[in-house]
Amino acid sequence: MRDAAAVPTVVLTAEQARHVQGPVNMMLSTCGPLGRPQVTRGIGCRVSPDQRSISVLVHAAAATRVLEDVRANGRVAVVSTD
């Protein structure tokens, strides 16, 4: 995982927090050690009270490789659309 100090801090606005926790389509994408991309669907999202972090929920069985990549390198891209 990356050093938390090296990751820029972003604070979601109230509108952004409402959006990602609402009825949206979420996709997560990762990249493994050989550069192979993986993608899975997010099924929900929780925003921390300070709006500095989010937890995206996935079906573990459908997201095995994505979860492995996140554990290995901590990098993930999340896209949400309504």
C-alpha positions in Angstrom: 0.0 0.0 0.0 1.1 3.6 -0.6 2.2 5.8 2.3 -0.9 7.8 3.4 1.2 10.9 3.6 1.9 10.6 -0.2 -1.8 10.6 -1.1 -3.3 14.0 -1.7 -6.2 14.9 0.6 -9.5 15.6 -1.1 -12.6 16.7 0.8 -15.9 15.9 -0.9 -18.5 18.6 -1.0 -21.9 17.8 0.6 -23.3 17.5 -3.0 -20.6 15.0 -4.0 -21.2 13.0 -0.8 -24.9 12.8 -1.5 -24.3 11.8 -5.1 -22.0 8.9 -4.4 -24.2 7.6 -1.7 -27.3 7.8 -3.8 -28.7 5.5 -6.5 -25.7 5.6 -8.9 -23.8 3.3 -11.2 -20.3 2.7 -9.8 -17.4 1.1 -11.5 -14.0 0.3 -9.9 -10.9 -0.2 -11.9 -7.4 -1.5 -10.8 -4.2 -2.6 -12.3 -2.3 -5.7 -11.3 1.5 -6.2 -11.1 1.7 -7.2 -14.8 -0.2 -4.1 -15.9 -3.4 -6.0 -16.5 -6.5 -3.9 -15.8 -9.4 -5.3 -13.8 -12.9 -3.8 -13.4 -15.9 -4.6 -11.2 -19.2 -2.9 -10.2 -19.6 -1.1 -6.9 -22.9 -1.9 -5.1 -22.9 0.9 -2.6 -20.8 3.6 -1.0 -20.2 5.1 2.5 -18.7 8.5 3.0 -16.7 9.2 6.3 -18.2 11.8 8.6 -15.3 14.3 7.7 -16.0 13.6 3.9 -12.2 12.8 3.4 -12.7 9.1 2.5 -15.2 6.8 1.0 -15.7 3.0 1.2 -17.0 1.4 -1.9 -18.9 -1.9 -1.4 -18.4 -4.7 -3.9 -19.5 -8.3 -4.2 -16.4 -10.1 -3.0 -16.9 -13.1 -5.3 -17.2 -10.9 -8.4 -14.4 -8.6 -7.4 -11.6 -11.1 -6.5 -8.9 -9.7 -8.8 -9.8 -6.1 -8.1 -9.6 -6.7 -4.3 -6.2 -8.5 -4.8 -4.9 -5.5 -6.7 -6.1 -3.0 -4.1 -4.4 -5.1 -1.3 -1.2 -5.3 -3.4 -0.8 -1.6 -4.4 -3.6 0.5 -2.9 -4.5 2.0 -6.3 -8.1 2.2 -7.5 -10.1 4.4 -9.8 -13.9 4.8 -9.1 -16.4 6.3 -11.5 -20.0 7.0 -10.5 -22.8 8.1 -12.8 -26.5 8.7 -12.2 
